[in-house]
């Protein structure tokens, strides 16, 4: 029969310091004391220290060379629901019939990280403590940051740009957002990329097909439009999918020409063809070499400009069709609505054509305004003849 003690038993070292105390009143066992560290060893059949409680390091060690350690915690039905396996260096939570969960709480006791074994779900953050997921690169920089507070995903950092890559079943990069070049690439060799945008009714209203190199806008019940705006936010170009119209804010169709002495030319001037083939302002009445009007005067601008080149020095847009504002001279004859206009002897100005025989081939257009006397800008309709 095991020996029982009614009083605490102390095992003393040679210098009378307490090293082990067995207290049956408090059901406590004390190791160490009086300046000595306490240790507890449990050995296996091969006399190896399989369990070691180290008082000096405040450390528990399970397992030893040739005999790895495990931790197993059971539920009330005897299932191992928490296992730390030394052999596999693995931690398991849960068992059949009793799924595992992991909770981490902040300083206010709120569950800020929950790994839910039942739902196979990881939840981070809680009310009052939003979550962040951060990954650092090999220089300790936050290269990946998901900020729940601002619902923002940041990839890349200083000197380490971010990329997003999605691969297909053959390991081809078919979606690549390149942070270095700010470029989005869809598709790869053997797997063309497409871009599709759906409306709220599930209709494909924008489709860029790489196979046909075609852009489709609109769908049955939802026509497509293309709108281009200026820096004031005004639509200046519109391609109307419903009517099939191309709508331009500009008032004329112009073409760029080489200009003699371009610094002496301004919008609204009447231009004629010079001997060198370049255009210059008119300087004689009823000039049959008349070519058009320099665009851009009085608030009218070209809707279409032809023959536009990268090098524009010495070139200007000349209105050939449509409405323009033009310089006019009414010093000899007042100009009224609908009057036929031709060149005048005043440089760059039009005048009313009163001689039909001389006007043939020298008509620049029709007046859309009035000028009773003197010189000024008037609206006109280009109608070369």
Secondary structure in CASP SS format (residue, H / E / C, confidence):
PFRMAT SS
TARGET T0000
AUTHOR 0000-0000-0000
METHOD secondary structure of the structure
MODEL  1
X C 1.00
X C 1.00
X C 1.00
X C 1.00
X C 1.00
X C 1.00
X C 1.00
X C 1.00
X E 1.00
X E 1.00
X E 1.00
X E 1.00
X C 1.00
X C 1.00
X C 1.00
X C 1.00
X C 1.00
X E 1.00
X E 1.00
X E 1.00
X E 1.00
X E 1.00
X E 1.00
X C 1.00
X C 1.00
X C 1.00
X C 1.00
X E 1.00
X E 1.00
X E 1.00
X E 1.00
X C 1.00
X E 1.00
X C 1.00
X C 1.00
X E 1.00
X C 1.00
X C 1.00
X E 1.00
X E 1.00
X E 1.00
X E 1.00
X E 1.00
X C 1.00
X C 1.00
X C 1.00
X C 1.00
X C 1.00
X E 1.00
X E 1.00
X E 1.00
X E 1.00
X E 1.00
X E 1.00
X C 1.00
X C 1.00
X C 1.00
X C 1.00
X E 1.00
X E 1.00
X E 1.00
X E 1.00
X E 1.00
X E 1.00
X C 1.00
X C 1.00
X E 1.00
X E 1.00
X C 1.00
X E 1.00
X E 1.00
X E 1.00
X E 1.00
X E 1.00
X C 1.00
X C 1.00
X C 1.00
X C 1.00
X C 1.00
X E 1.00
X E 1.00
X E 1.00
X E 1.00
X E 1.00
X E 1.00
X C 1.00
X C 1.00
X C 1.00
X C 1.00
X E 1.00
X E 1.00
X E 1.00
X E 1.00
X E 1.00
X E 1.00
X C 1.00
X C 1.00
X E 1.00
X E 1.00
X C 1.00
X E 1.00
X E 1.00
X E 1.00
X E 1.00
X E 1.00
X C 1.00
X C 1.00
X C 1.00
X C 1.00
X C 1.00
X E 1.00
X E 1.00
X E 1.00
X E 1.00
X E 1.00
X E 1.00
X C 1.00
X C 1.00
X C 1.00
X C 1.00
X E 1.00
X E 1.00
X E 1.00
X E 1.00
X C 1.00
X E 1.00
X C 1.00
X C 1.00
X E 1.00
X C 1.00
X C 1.00
X E 1.00
X E 1.00
X E 1.00
X E 1.00
X E 1.00
X C 1.00
X C 1.00
X C 1.00
X C 1.00
X C 1.00
X E 1.00
X E 1.00
X E 1.00
X E 1.00
X E 1.00
X E 1.00
X C 1.00
X C 1.00
X C 1.00
X C 1.00
X E 1.00
X E 1.00
X E 1.00
X E 1.00
X E 1.00
X E 1.00
X C 1.00
X C 1.00
X E 1.00
X E 1.00
X C 1.00
X E 1.00
X E 1.00
X E 1.00
X E 1.00
X E 1.00
X C 1.00
X C 1.00
X C 1.00
X C 1.00
X C 1.00
X E 1.00
X E 1.00
X E 1.00
X E 1.00
X E 1.00
X E 1.00
X C 1.00
X C 1.00
X C 1.00
X C 1.00
X E 1.00
X E 1.00
X E 1.00
X E 1.00
X E 1.00
X E 1.00
X C 1.00
X C 1.00
X E 1.00
X E 1.00
X C 1.00
X E 1.00
X E 1.00
X E 1.00
X E 1.00
X E 1.00
X C 1.00
X C 1.00
X C 1.00
X C 1.00
X C 1.00
X E 1.00
X E 1.00
X E 1.00
X E 1.00
X E 1.00
X E 1.00
X C 1.00
X C 1.00
X C 1.00
X C 1.00
X E 1.00
X E 1.00
X E 1.00
X E 1.00
X E 1.00
X E 1.00
X C 1.00
X C 1.00
X E 1.00
X E 1.00
X C 1.00
X E 1.00
X E 1.00
X E 1.00
X E 1.00
X E 1.00
X C 1.00
X C 1.00
X C 1.00
X C 1.00
X C 1.00
X E 1.00
X E 1.00
X E 1.00
X E 1.00
X E 1.00
X E 1.00
X C 1.00
X C 1.00
X C 1.00
X C 1.00
X C 1.00
X E 1.00
X E 1.00
X E 1.00
X C 1.00
X C 1.00
X C 1.00
X E 1.00
X E 1.00
X E 1.00
X E 1.00
X E 1.00
X E 1.00
X E 1.00
X E 1.00
X C 1.00
X C 1.00
X H 1.00
X H 1.00
X H 1.00
X C 1.00
X C 1.00
X C 1.00
X C 1.00
X C 1.00
X E 1.00
X E 1.00
X E 1.00
X E 1.00
X C 1.00
X C 1.00
X C 1.00
X C 1.00
X C 1.00
X E 1.00
X E 1.00
X E 1.00
X C 1.00
X C 1.00
X C 1.00
X C 1.00
X C 1.00
X C 1.00
X C 1.00
X C 1.00
X E 1.00
X E 1.00
X E 1.00
X E 1.00
X E 1.00
X C 1.00
X C 1.00
X C 1.00
X C 1.00
X C 1.00
X C 1.00
X C 1.00
X E 1.00
X E 1.00
X E 1.00
X E 1.00
X E 1.00
X C 1.00
X C 1.00
X C 1.00
X C 1.00
X C 1.00
X C 1.00
X C 1.00
X C 1.00
X E 1.00
X E 1.00
X E 1.00
X E 1.00
X E 1.00
X E 1.00
X E 1.00
X E 1.00
X E 1.00
X E 1.00
X E 1.00
X E 1.00
X E 1.00
X E 1.00
X E 1.00
X C 1.00
X C 1.00
X C 1.00
X C 1.00
X C 1.00
X E 1.00
X C 1.00
X C 1.00
X C 1.00
X C 1.00
X E 1.00
X E 1.00
X E 1.00
X E 1.00
X C 1.00
X C 1.00
X C 1.00
X C 1.00
X C 1.00
X C 1.00
X E 1.00
X E 1.00
X E 1.00
X C 1.00
X C 1.00
X C 1.00
X H 1.00
X H 1.00
X H 1.00
X H 1.00
X C 1.00
X C 1.00
X C 1.00
X E 1.00
X E 1.00
X E 1.00
X E 1.00
X E 1.00
X C 1.00
X C 1.00
X C 1.00
X E 1.00
X C 1.00
X C 1.00
X C 1.00
X E 1.00
X E 1.00
X E 1.00
X E 1.00
X E 1.00
X E 1.00
X E 1.00
X E 1.00
X C 1.00
X C 1.00
X C 1.00
END
